[in-house]
Every structure is written in structure tokens, then in C-alpha cells.
Amino acid sequence: MSDPTTAEGTHVLGLQARLPVPSATAFHALTDPPSLREWLADEADVDLDAGHFEFWGRRVPQGERGRHRLVTAEPDHLLAFTWTLDGIETEVRIELAPAGEHTALALRQYRMPTLDELMAPQGRRDGRHSMHTFWGLALVELAEHLAGRAPTLRADFDPDRSREIRAELDIAAPPERVFASLVEPAQVERWFGWAPEIDPRLGGRISFGLDGEISEFEPGEMLVYADGAGAVVRWELAGSGGGTHLTFVQSGFGADELDSAAQHEAGWLAGLAELRRMHELGADWTPVSTDLPEERE
């Protein structure tokens, strides 16, 4: 990999996660093609002895085959590979360490955009600019896979993807409880990562995925809000066997915003996965991933 202090993109993306299995099991899930197809990508081809590691498909940012090169693999401890995005060779390092009966995972990706670059991207947003949402979703899916729980949701990074974000999932909690976790800022902060501004009433102001006004509000059933510029977020809840069938839709992306839609989709889906886990795991729930402390020289 080129010197990250002289190449474009000097930020390091860092995430940490706690996985519910020993390190050997976690390493297997990171390097076994059938497992990778379950939690990470549509396709995967791995031969560590031959120095080969790659994954590709619609679920992967800029998902053409041939963008990866294995750097090193230390069984049960370390996997490092390069990933060319936006024409820049980034490097991903995933370290595993025993944590009792669990595994502490630390993921770092080098040559990432800075916060200022993320907030004001130049050009496409489906490559390096999408890594923070892509890995957030991937780590939730990895934890669910290792825990034997059904996969939650899959993002679509393909260039011909829909201009709409749409997700449906079942949550083993009644609609009233799920709805409360969509409109009470302190609850939203638990699964979404930060507390939005919400005035929970018809016509109330809201800043939750977009800044707008609530146009439909039916406690336990419906929450809809729009920003006045064409973007709309819609939450629909229906009782189902003591649980909730939740439908989420965000619309209003322009024809030139498909990569932005993909980036936002991964972020929403990671949040929805945590929303489901929060309700179903109860007191045992903690978010799968959090930011790593920044590296200091």
C-alpha cells in the first residue's frame, strides 16, 4: 500500500465489535466463501494458501470482481487485504483477540475520506464515502450470522439500483413499543447512534434522516415526514402475531443520486438491524459495533 500520509485520503476508519464466538470461529466466517456469501457479499473466492481473497456483487460498494489483494492472513488473529475504491488502493485490517468466550474485533481501513470530505463529497458516494455505512451493516450481519440469527437486510450498491430505499422486517415486539422507539429521541439514540430532534405530532418538526415536518402521525401505526424538497421518509407498522411488521421507505432521490441512495440505504439498514436486535434481545442487547479510538502517533 502507498504511504497514507502522501496519498489522497489520510483518514483511518476504525470500528470495533464484540462477536459471540471464539476467535477461530470468527476467523472462519471472515475467510470461508460460503460464510462470506451469508453475511458480506453475493460472491466470494478465497484461497489463503495461494494468497487469494476477494468478494464482489450487488451488495458490495463498487462491486466488480478483481478489486482485492490479500496482504496477510494469520489464522484466528489477523486478516489484511487491499480494496481499490474510487481508483485508490485502500487497505483493510481486521484483528481478532479473545475476550472470554467472545471475540473482540478491530477493523481499520486506511486512506479514507476525512469528516469534511464525507460531508461535502466530490463525485461518487458509493466507494470510499460509503465505507462507514457499509462496514456498520456488515458487522451487524456478521454478528447475526455467528449467533445463528436470520440475516436482517441487504443493501444494494449496483449502479442500476432503485431510486427508493425500501425495507421490510418483522420484530418480535408489539407495535406500540416499536413506535415509541421511533419517536422518542432517547430511544432512537440507542439503536440509531445519536438522538434526533422530534416533535411527535402532526405538523411537528423532525430531524431524523432528513430535516422536515411530520405529515402523517398515527401512534403505533404510521410516521411520515418530508423535507419540502421531494425527500420523504415513511414508517408503517402492522401488528403480526404479537409482533410488528415494519415497513420503511425513503423516496425522493434523483436520477443522479443512486450512489447516495446506496450509501444511505446501508446506514438505514444497519440501524434497522440494531432496532430489531434491541427489541428482541432485551437486557442482553448492546450495539454490535462502535468507533475505535483514533490512532495516535
C-alpha positions as CSV (number, residue, x, y, z in Angstrom):
1,M,0.0,0.0,0.0
2,S,1.2,3.5,-0.8
3,D,2.3,5.8,2.1
4,P,-1.1,7.0,3.5
5,T,0.4,10.3,4.6
6,T,1.2,11.4,1.0
7,A,-1.7,9.8,-0.9
8,E,-5.2,11.1,-1.3
9,G,-7.3,10.3,1.8
10,T,-5.4,10.2,5.1
11,H,-8.2,9.3,7.5
12,V,-8.4,5.9,9.1
13,L,-11.9,4.4,9.5
14,G,-11.9,2.4,12.7
15,L,-14.7,0.2,14.1
16,Q,-14.7,-2.4,16.9
17,A,-17.2,-5.2,17.6
18,R,-17.8,-8.0,20.0
19,L,-18.6,-11.3,18.4
20,P,-20.4,-14.1,20.3
21,V,-17.9,-16.8,19.3
22,P,-14.3,-17.8,19.8
23,S,-11.6,-16.3,17.6
24,A,-11.2,-19.4,15.4
25,T,-14.9,-19.4,14.6
26,A,-14.9,-15.7,13.8
27,F,-11.8,-16.1,11.5
28,H,-13.5,-18.9,9.7
29,A,-16.5,-16.6,9.0
30,L,-14.1,-14.0,7.6
31,T,-12.3,-16.4,5.2
32,D,-14.8,-19.1,4.3
33,P,-16.6,-18.4,1.0
34,P,-20.0,-19.8,1.9
35,S,-19.9,-17.8,5.2
36,L,-18.9,-14.6,3.3
37,R,-21.8,-15.1,1.0
38,E,-24.1,-15.3,4.0
39,W,-23.1,-12.0,5.7
40,L,-20.9,-9.9,3.4
41,A,-21.2,-10.3,-0.4
42,D,-23.0,-12.1,-3.2
43,E,-19.9,-13.9,-4.3
44,A,-16.5,-14.7,-2.7
45,D,-13.4,-16.6,-3.7
46,V,-10.8,-17.4,-1.1
47,D,-7.6,-19.5,-1.1
48,L,-5.3,-18.2,1.7
49,D,-2.6,-20.7,0.9
50,A,-2.4,-19.3,-2.6
51,G,-2.6,-15.7,-1.4
52,H,-6.1,-15.1,-2.8
53,F,-9.0,-13.2,-1.2
54,E,-11.9,-11.4,-2.9
55,F,-15.6,-10.7,-2.8
56,W,-18.0,-9.0,-5.1
57,G,-21.6,-8.4,-6.2
58,R,-24.5,-6.0,-5.8
59,R,-24.2,-5.9,-2.0
60,V,-20.6,-4.6,-2.2
61,P,-19.7,-0.9,-3.0
62,Q,-18.2,-0.7,-6.5
63,G,-18.8,-4.4,-6.5
64,E,-16.9,-5.6,-9.6
65,R,-14.6,-8.6,-9.2
66,G,-10.8,-8.0,-9.1
67,R,-10.6,-5.1,-6.6
68,H,-8.9,-7.0,-3.7
69,R,-5.5,-8.4,-3.0
70,L,-4.6,-10.4,0.1
71,V,-1.8,-8.8,2.2
72,T,-1.6,-11.2,5.1
73,A,-3.6,-13.8,7.0
74,E,-2.7,-15.0,10.4
75,P,-5.2,-17.7,11.4
76,D,-7.6,-16.7,14.2
77,H,-5.8,-13.4,14.6
78,L,-5.5,-11.1,11.5
79,L,-6.8,-10.7,8.0
80,A,-5.5,-7.8,5.9
81,F,-6.3,-7.1,2.3
82,T,-6.3,-4.2,-0.2
83,W,-9.5,-2.9,-1.7
84,T,-9.4,-0.5,-4.7
85,L,-12.2,2.1,-4.4
86,D,-12.5,5.3,-6.5
87,G,-9.2,4.3,-8.1
88,I,-7.4,4.4,-4.8
89,E,-5.9,1.3,-3.1
90,T,-7.1,1.3,0.4
91,E,-6.1,-1.3,3.0
92,V,-8.4,-3.1,5.4
93,R,-7.0,-4.8,8.5
94,I,-9.3,-6.9,10.7
95,E,-7.7,-8.0,14.0
96,L,-9.3,-10.6,16.4
97,A,-8.5,-11.1,20.0
98,P,-10.0,-13.4,22.6
99,A,-12.4,-11.7,25.1
100,G,-13.6,-14.5,27.4
101,E,-15.9,-16.8,25.4
102,H,-16.2,-14.0,22.8
103,T,-14.0,-12.3,20.3
104,A,-13.1,-8.6,20.1
105,L,-12.8,-7.5,16.5
106,A,-11.0,-4.3,15.5
107,L,-11.4,-3.2,11.9
108,R,-9.4,-0.4,10.3
109,Q,-9.5,0.9,6.8
110,Y,-6.8,3.2,5.6
111,R,-6.9,6.1,3.1
112,M,-10.4,7.0,3.9
113,P,-12.0,10.5,3.4
114,T,-11.9,12.9,6.3
115,L,-15.1,14.1,8.0
116,D,-15.1,17.3,5.9
117,E,-14.8,15.2,2.8
118,L,-17.6,13.0,3.9
119,M,-19.9,16.0,4.5
120,A,-19.0,17.6,1.1
121,P,-18.1,14.7,-1.2
122,Q,-16.7,15.3,-4.7
123,G,-18.1,12.9,-7.2
124,R,-19.4,9.5,-6.4
125,R,-20.5,8.4,-2.9
126,D,-20.6,4.6,-3.5
127,G,-16.9,3.9,-2.9
128,R,-14.8,5.2,0.0
129,H,-17.5,7.5,1.1
130,S,-19.8,4.6,1.8
131,M,-17.4,2.5,3.9
132,H,-18.7,3.8,7.2
133,T,-22.2,2.6,6.5
134,F,-21.1,-0.5,4.6
135,W,-19.0,-1.9,7.4
136,G,-21.5,-0.9,10.0
137,L,-24.1,-3.0,8.3
138,A,-21.7,-5.8,7.5
139,L,-20.6,-6.2,11.1
140,V,-24.2,-6.4,12.3
141,E,-24.8,-9.1,9.7
142,L,-21.6,-10.9,10.8
143,A,-22.7,-10.9,14.4
144,E,-26.2,-12.2,13.5
145,H,-24.7,-14.9,11.3
146,L,-22.4,-16.1,14.1
147,A,-25.3,-16.0,16.6
148,G,-27.4,-18.2,14.3
149,R,-30.0,-15.5,13.8
150,A,-31.6,-14.9,10.4
151,P,-30.0,-12.2,8.2
152,T,-31.8,-8.9,8.5
153,L,-31.5,-6.8,5.4
154,R,-29.2,-6.4,2.4
155,A,-28.1,-3.1,0.8
156,D,-27.9,-2.7,-3.0
157,F,-24.9,-0.9,-4.4
158,D,-25.5,-1.8,-8.0
159,P,-25.5,1.1,-10.5
160,D,-29.0,0.2,-11.7
161,R,-30.4,0.1,-8.2
162,S,-33.8,1.6,-7.3
163,R,-34.1,5.3,-6.6
164,E,-36.1,4.3,-3.5
165,I,-34.9,2.8,-0.2
166,R,-37.4,0.2,0.9
167,A,-37.0,-2.3,3.7
168,E,-39.5,-4.7,5.5
169,L,-38.7,-6.7,8.6
170,D,-40.5,-8.5,11.4
171,I,-39.7,-7.5,15.0
172,A,-40.8,-9.7,18.0
173,A,-42.2,-6.7,19.9
174,P,-45.7,-5.1,19.8
175,P,-46.2,-2.1,17.5
176,E,-46.7,0.3,20.4
177,R,-43.2,-0.4,21.7
178,V,-41.6,-0.3,18.3
179,F,-43.3,3.0,17.5
180,A,-42.1,4.5,20.8
181,S,-38.5,3.7,19.7
182,L,-39.1,5.7,16.5
183,V,-40.4,8.9,18.1
184,E,-38.7,9.2,21.5
185,P,-35.2,10.7,20.9
186,A,-33.6,8.9,23.8
187,Q,-34.8,5.5,22.4
188,V,-33.8,6.4,18.9
189,E,-30.3,7.3,20.1
190,R,-29.8,3.7,21.4
191,W,-30.2,2.0,18.1
192,F,-29.6,4.8,15.6
193,G,-26.4,6.2,17.2
194,W,-27.5,9.7,18.0
195,A,-30.6,11.5,19.3
196,P,-32.6,13.2,16.6
197,E,-34.9,16.2,17.2
198,I,-38.5,15.0,17.1
199,D,-41.7,16.8,17.9
200,P,-44.0,13.8,17.8
201,R,-47.3,15.2,16.4
202,L,-48.9,16.1,13.1
203,G,-47.0,19.1,11.8
204,G,-44.2,18.7,14.2
205,R,-40.6,19.3,13.2
206,I,-38.2,16.4,12.9
207,S,-34.6,15.8,12.1
208,F,-34.2,12.1,11.7
209,G,-32.5,11.1,8.4
210,L,-33.7,14.3,6.9
211,D,-34.8,17.7,8.3
212,G,-38.6,18.2,7.7
213,E,-42.1,18.2,9.0
214,I,-44.4,15.3,10.1
215,S,-47.2,14.9,7.6
216,E,-48.8,11.7,8.9
217,F,-48.8,10.6,12.6
218,E,-50.8,7.6,13.9
219,P,-49.3,6.3,17.1
220,G,-48.4,2.6,16.8
221,E,-49.2,2.6,13.1
222,M,-47.7,5.4,10.9
223,L,-45.0,8.1,10.9
224,V,-44.3,10.1,7.7
225,Y,-42.2,13.2,7.2
226,A,-40.8,15.2,4.3
227,D,-38.3,18.0,3.8
228,G,-40.2,20.1,1.2
229,A,-37.6,19.4,-1.5
230,G,-39.1,16.0,-2.5
231,A,-37.5,13.7,0.1
232,V,-39.9,11.6,2.1
233,V,-39.4,9.1,4.9
234,R,-42.3,6.7,5.7
235,W,-42.6,4.2,8.6
236,E,-45.6,1.8,8.6
237,L,-46.2,-0.6,11.5
238,A,-48.7,-3.5,11.5
239,G,-49.3,-6.0,14.3
240,S,-48.5,-9.5,13.4
241,G,-48.8,-12.4,15.9
242,G,-47.9,-10.3,18.9
243,G,-45.0,-8.8,16.9
244,T,-44.6,-6.0,14.4
245,H,-44.2,-6.0,10.7
246,L,-42.3,-2.8,9.9
247,T,-42.0,-1.2,6.5
248,F,-39.5,1.6,5.9
249,V,-39.4,3.7,2.8
250,Q,-37.3,6.7,1.8
251,S,-38.0,8.3,-1.5
252,G,-37.1,11.4,-3.4
253,F,-33.6,10.6,-4.6
254,G,-32.9,12.0,-8.1
255,A,-31.6,10.0,-11.1
256,D,-28.1,11.3,-10.3
257,E,-28.2,10.3,-6.7
258,L,-28.3,6.5,-6.9
259,D,-24.9,6.2,-5.3
260,S,-26.1,8.5,-2.5
261,A,-29.2,6.3,-2.1
262,A,-26.9,3.2,-1.7
263,Q,-24.8,4.9,0.9
264,H,-27.9,6.0,2.9
265,E,-29.5,2.6,2.5
266,A,-26.6,0.8,4.1
267,G,-26.8,3.2,7.0
268,W,-30.5,2.8,7.5
269,L,-30.4,-1.0,7.3
270,A,-27.6,-1.2,9.9
271,G,-29.8,0.9,12.2
272,L,-32.9,-1.2,11.5
273,A,-30.9,-4.4,12.3
274,E,-30.0,-2.9,15.6
275,L,-33.6,-1.8,16.2
276,R,-34.7,-5.4,15.8
277,R,-31.9,-6.7,18.0
278,M,-32.6,-4.1,20.7
279,H,-36.2,-5.2,21.0
280,E,-35.6,-8.9,20.7
281,L,-32.5,-9.3,22.9
282,G,-33.7,-7.0,25.6
283,A,-31.3,-6.6,28.5
284,D,-28.7,-8.7,26.6
285,W,-28.5,-6.2,23.8
286,T,-25.6,-3.9,23.0
287,P,-24.8,-2.4,19.6
288,V,-22.6,-4.7,17.6
289,S,-20.1,-2.0,16.6
290,T,-18.7,1.3,17.9
291,D,-16.0,3.6,16.7
292,L,-12.4,2.6,17.6
293,P,-10.4,5.3,19.4
294,E,-8.3,7.2,16.9
295,E,-4.8,6.0,16.4
296,R,-2.2,8.4,17.9
297,E,1.4,8.7,16.7
